[in-house]
């Protein structure tokens, strides 16, 4: 999931460089959403491991 966020981030930068502002904004929005989903999944994973008594790190 983080890979997808990075791909959309790079797409936003390239599109912004070439002047496609609408496409750059859309790709940046996708990157933000995917980053937040990844971050939430990471926190849930840490909590699940802690509840089971396993090491979080």
C-alpha positions in Angstrom: 0.0 0.0 0.0 2.9 2.3 0.7 4.2 1.5 -2.7 1.0 2.8 -4.3 1.2 6.0 -2.3 4.7 6.6 -3.5 3.7 5.9 -7.1 0.9 8.4 -6.9 3.2 10.9 -5.2 5.8 10.6 -8.0 3.0 10.9 -10.6 1.8 14.1 -8.9 5.3 15.6 -9.0 5.8 14.7 -12.7 2.4 15.9 -13.7 3.0 19.2 -11.8 6.3 19.6 -13.6 4.6 19.3 -16.9 1.8 21.6 -15.9 -1.1 19.2 -15.6 -2.5 20.8 -12.5 -5.8 18.8 -12.4 -3.9 15.5 -12.8 -1.3 16.5 -10.2 -4.0 17.4 -7.7 -5.9 14.2 -8.3 -2.7 12.1 -7.9 -1.7 14.0 -4.8 -5.2 13.3 -3.3 -4.8 9.6 -4.0 -1.4 9.6 -2.4 -2.7 11.3 0.7 -5.6 8.8 1.0 -3.3 5.8 0.5 -0.8 7.1 3.0 -3.6 7.5 5.6 -4.9 4.0 4.9 -1.3 2.6 5.3 -0.8 4.6 8.6 -4.1 3.3 10.0 -3.3 -0.3 9.0 0.1 0.1 10.7 -1.4 1.3 14.0 -4.1 -1.5 13.9 -1.3 -4.0 13.3 0.7 -2.7 16.3 -2.4 -2.8 18.5 -3.3 -6.4 17.4 0.3 -7.6 18.1 0.3 -5.9 21.5 -3.0 -7.4 22.5 -1.7 -10.9 21.6 1.3 -10.3 23.8 3.9 -10.3 21.0 6.6 -7.7 20.6 5.5 -4.7 18.6 8.9 -3.9 17.2 
